[in-house]
Amino acid sequence: MQSTDSSTSRGYDHDFYGWLVHNARLLREGRLSAVDAEHIAEELEDMGKSQKRALASHLRVLLIHLLKWRCQPQRCGPSSRVSIRNARDRIAAIVEDSPSLGQLPRDVFLQEYAWARKYAADETGLDLSSFPDAPPFSLDQVLEEDFLPDGG
């Protein structure tokens, strides 16, 4: 349904929060013909994309820390463990909230590993060749609560 109230759509560009509150009220009141349907649909799609990006980002951070643990275990301590646990917890929370994203880590694993490898090299000062081209651990290991790689 398209909005018949141009002020409903105009608010989207000028006062996003006000637009949200207004359209939420219209929806609750059942005034579907008055909502800014096009922008609501865009926002819903963007929310989905945001969740996908967040999950991929947490996976990348997790991979970075696991690579650093593997290549420089002597430099990893409690804060590294906390970062690893936090990334795993965030991934699990996103998948729990949105089970349809459960396959996403498998879909993006290799791409996120490629990025993580570069970031790990930057963070450690080690040459990129210090990190294997292919992941040295499986996604199942990466997501396993207590998994830490052996020093390479």
N, C-alpha and C positions, 0 to 999 in steps of 0.2 A: 504494500500500500504506500502510495506516495503522499507526502505531507501536503496539505492544502494551506497550511499556515506558513508563509514565507519567513516569519519571524522565528519559527522553530528551527528552520534550516540556517538562517543568518546567525543565530546564536552560536552555532557550531564553530564558526570562524572567529568570533569575538569574545565569547565567554564559555569556554568548553565545560567548565564545571556547572555553570548555570544551565547549559544545554543538556547535560546529563541528568540533572535533577528534574528539569522540566519534562524531558522525554520519559523518564522513569515514572513520573506522576501520571502522564498521559497513558502509558501502558497499564499501570495499575487501575486506572479509571476505565479501562477498556475503550479509550478513545483512539482506536487504531488509525482512523483516517487522518488524525491530527499529528501523528508522530513523524519524525524525520527518518523514514524507513531506509533511505539510501545511505545516509551517514551511520545509522545504527548498524546496518549490515557491514559497512566498511570497518567500523570499530570492532565488531565481533570477529571478523576475519583477522584484523590486526592483533587482537588478543590471542588468537590461536597461533599466529606467527611468533608472537612474543614468547609464548610458552615453549615453542619449538627451539627458538634461539637460546632461551635460558637453559634448557636441558642440554643442548649441544655445548654451550659455554661451560657448564658445570663438568661435563664429560671431558672437555679439553683441559680444564684446570686439574682435574683428577689425573689425567694422563701426564701432564707436565710434572706433577709432584711424584708420580710413580717412576717416571723416567729419571728424575733427579735422584730419587731414592736408589734406583738401580745403578746409576753411574757415579754417584757421590754419597754412598751410605754414611760415611763418616761425618758428613755435614748435615745430616738429617736428624732431627730430634723431635721432642714433643710438639713443637709448633707444626712440623711437617705432618705428623700423625693427625693433628687436629684439622689441618687443611684437607687431608685425604678423607677423613671421616666426614667433614662438613660437605665436601663435594658429593660423596656417596649419599649422604642423607638428603641433600637437595634434589639429586636425581630421583631417589626413591619417592620423595614427597611429590614431585611433579607427576610422576607416573601414577602414584596413588590417587592424586586429584584428577588426573586425566588419563585413564587406562588406555585410551586409544593412541596415546603417545608411547606405549610400551615397546613398540618395534623401532622407534626412532633411534635409540642408541646403536642398534645393529646397522641401521641404514647409514648413519654418519660416522661410524667408528673409524674407518680408514681415513676419511678426510680429516677428522678431528685429530687423529694420531699424526698425520702429516703436519698439521699446524703445531701441535704440541711439541713435536720434535724440534721445530725451529725455535719455539719459545724457550724450551729447555736449554738449547744450545746458547741462546742469548743470556738466559739467567745464570747459567753456570760458567760461562766463559769458555766452555769446551767447544772443540770443533764439531760441526754438524755431523761429521762422519763418526763421532763417538756414540751416536745414537743410531740404532739399526733402522734401515729403510722400512722394514716391515715390523709391525708391533711384536715385541718379545713376550707378550702375554695376551691371553684371550680376553674378550669382552667379559665373559663370565668371571674370570679371575679379577679383572679390573673392578667389577661391581661387588665382588665377594667382600663381606664386611671386614675380615681380618687379613686379607691378602696384602702382603708387601713383597716386592720382588727381591730376589737375591742380588747382591752386588755383582755387576757384570764384569 
